[in-house]
Each structure stands twice: as structure tokens, then as C-alpha cells.
Amino acid sequence: MVPSTRNEIGAGVSRPEVLISGAGFAGLATAFGLNRLGYQVTVVEAAAGVRRGGTPVDIEGETITILERMGLADLVRAKALPSRRFEFKNADNTTLGSIGVSGDQASETRYEIHRDDLLDILYGAVANDVTLLFGRSISSLDERADSVSVTLDNGERRDVALIVGCDGNRSNTRRLVFGDGDQFTHFMGGYFFLKVVPETG
Ligand SMILES: Cc1cc2nc3c(=O)[nH]c(=O)nc-3n(C[C@H](O)[C@H](O)[C@H](O)COP(=O)(O)OP(=O)(O)OC[C@H]3O[C@@H](n4cnc5c(N)ncnc54)[C@H](O)[C@@H]3O)c2cc1C
């Protein structure tokens, strides 16, 4: 069972509203935490739903501690894949590096889980407690003394206590507040590409 994120503020107490941009891992986890702290949370997500796809993701170190605190670690463990070792090879089949360990059971210190399964767990943990607006984005922000006035791309305006930008690498929120994102990115000099192949010869 997914634990409730219902906060501990008593009935009748006004809950400050926060707006989160982006419903990826960061946005959904932030929504969970802020709801638990007592905020009234709305998440705007540009896509028509949570964005699915991708290969499995790794969960290790302090992320496991965070999932324990959220009460979601058992749900993640139940979906964990058998641990695997990955080797990175060059064209001569020489191993350049590796990650992970081999074994039949998922390790207790590192879990690998399908990206969509983690997304479902996080989504399920907040869906009943926060407002999710899909196909929506923030058009403009106006910071005031004690609030932020937000205009969404459908023209709707609202005043919120806090905005949290969880909208990925080329964050829309960061661009609106700080300007063109290119000043915050630094090309590391290479690209890499992951492809799942059914078998290697
Ligand atoms: C489709 C997809 C596949 C991925 N596959 C893998 C994988 O196979 N393995 C892996 O390790 N990691 C993968 N990742 C990366 C990983 O899941 C997370 O993206 C990463 O950990 C960062 O999470 P995040 O929540 O900060 O940002 P993101 O996951 O990038 O989430 C940002 C969210 O903000 C939304 N958004 C963007 N612009 C706006 C806007 N203007 N208004 C409102 N919402 C907006 C996006 O649609 C997205 O849902 C993938 C990400 C995506 C989106």
C-alpha cells in the first residue's frame, strides 16, 4: 500500500500554496515532501501525462535513505531487478570500465528499477494529495514581497508562496527567473548513447 502523504496541519489552518514545474522524479518527490510539510501543492507538467520510457535507473546511497523516510522503499524493493554487471567495451572488446555487481538477488545497497516503475510509485504516492495539471506550463513569473504571481500558458493567474523548478535540464522556471539557460550549461566535450540490444554475439 502506498503511504498517504497527508500532512499534519489541523483542519481550518490555511495551507500556503506552492507550484512545482515538472512531474519527473524531482517534481513528484518535491510534491510529496512539500505536501507532507503542509503546503497545498500544484504540479504543472508540460506533457500530456508523466513522461514514460527509458531504461532502468539505479537507486543507491542516500536515495535509499530518502525512500525509507518517504515510506516507499518496500515498493521499490518489490520492483527491483536482479542485479547486473555492466561493462563498457571499446571496438576491440577491451573492457574500459564497469558498474554494478553480478548476482541473482538485488543488492541491499543498490537497486536497479525500471524507470516507469519508479515513476508509477512516485505518482501513486502523490496523486490523491496534490493537484497535477498536465499539458500546462508557466508563461511568466512576477516576484512580489510575500508571494509570486504566476501566469500559466492558458492565461490562468495565481499567487503562490513558492515556485519550485523541477523541469529538467533546460528548465523553463530557471529561464524565466535567471534568463537564457545557455549561461548555465557547460558542454563536457562528448555525447553517449545507450541502446538495449537483445543479444550480443
Ligand atoms: C523520457 C525520459 C526517459 C529517461 N530515461 C532514462 C533512463 O533510461 N535512464 C536513466 O538513468 N535516466 C533516464 N531519464 C532521466 C531521469 O529519469 C531523470 O530525468 C533525471 O533523474 C532527472 O529528473 P528530473 O525530475 O530532474 O528531470 P526530468 O526527468 O527531465 O523531468 C522534468 C519534467 O519537467 C517537464 N517539463 C519540461 N519543461 C516543462 C515546462 N516548461 N513546464 C512544465 N513541465 C515541463 C518534463 O516534461 C519532465 O516531465 C529519462 C528522462 C526522461 C524525461
The ligand as a Gaussian input file, in Angstrom:
#p B3LYP/6-31G(d) Opt

LIG

0 1
 C       11.504000      10.296000     -21.232000
 C       12.703000      10.154000     -20.300000
 C       13.480000       8.980000     -20.329000
 C       14.577000       8.828000     -19.480000
 N       15.298000       7.677000     -19.485000
 C       16.258000       7.454000     -18.565000
 C       16.929000       6.211000     -18.486000
 O       16.678000       5.346000     -19.275000
 N       17.887000       6.010000     -17.536000
 C       18.190000       6.996000     -16.635000
 O       19.027000       6.759000     -15.766000
 N       17.567000       8.192000     -16.682000
 C       16.618000       8.440000     -17.623000
 N       15.988000       9.647000     -17.690000
 C       16.459000      10.666000     -16.762000
 C       15.847000      10.501000     -15.404000
 O       14.622000       9.837000     -15.423000
 C       15.550000      11.864000     -14.854000
 O       15.279000      12.674000     -15.943000
 C       16.664000      12.510000     -14.122000
 O       16.920000      11.752000     -12.982000
 C       16.293000      13.951000     -13.770000
 O       14.990000      14.035000     -13.189000
 P       14.233000      15.403000     -13.118000
 O       12.908000      15.150000     -12.483000
 O       15.136000      16.438000     -12.534000
 O       14.050000      15.889000     -14.633000
 P       13.232000      15.222000     -15.833000
 O       13.095000      13.750000     -15.674000
 O       13.837000      15.761000     -17.076000
 O       11.760000      15.830000     -15.635000
 C       11.428000      17.128000     -15.980000
 C        9.929000      17.175000     -16.225000
 O        9.594000      18.528000     -16.483000
 C        8.743000      18.577000     -17.590000
 N        8.879000      19.878000     -18.215000
 C        9.838000      20.322000     -19.054000
 N        9.610000      21.590000     -19.419000
 C        8.471000      21.958000     -18.782000
 C        7.705000      23.149000     -18.750000
 N        8.063000      24.223000     -19.466000
 N        6.583000      23.187000     -17.985000
 C        6.182000      22.095000     -17.265000
 N        6.870000      20.926000     -17.273000
 C        7.996000      20.866000     -18.013000
 C        9.194000      17.428000     -18.492000
 O        8.178000      17.051000     -19.393000
 C        9.503000      16.365000     -17.455000
 O        8.370000      15.586000     -17.132000
 C       14.917000       9.861000     -18.566000
 C       14.145000      11.048000     -18.546000
 C       13.048000      11.205000     -19.395000
 C       12.235000      12.506000     -19.320000

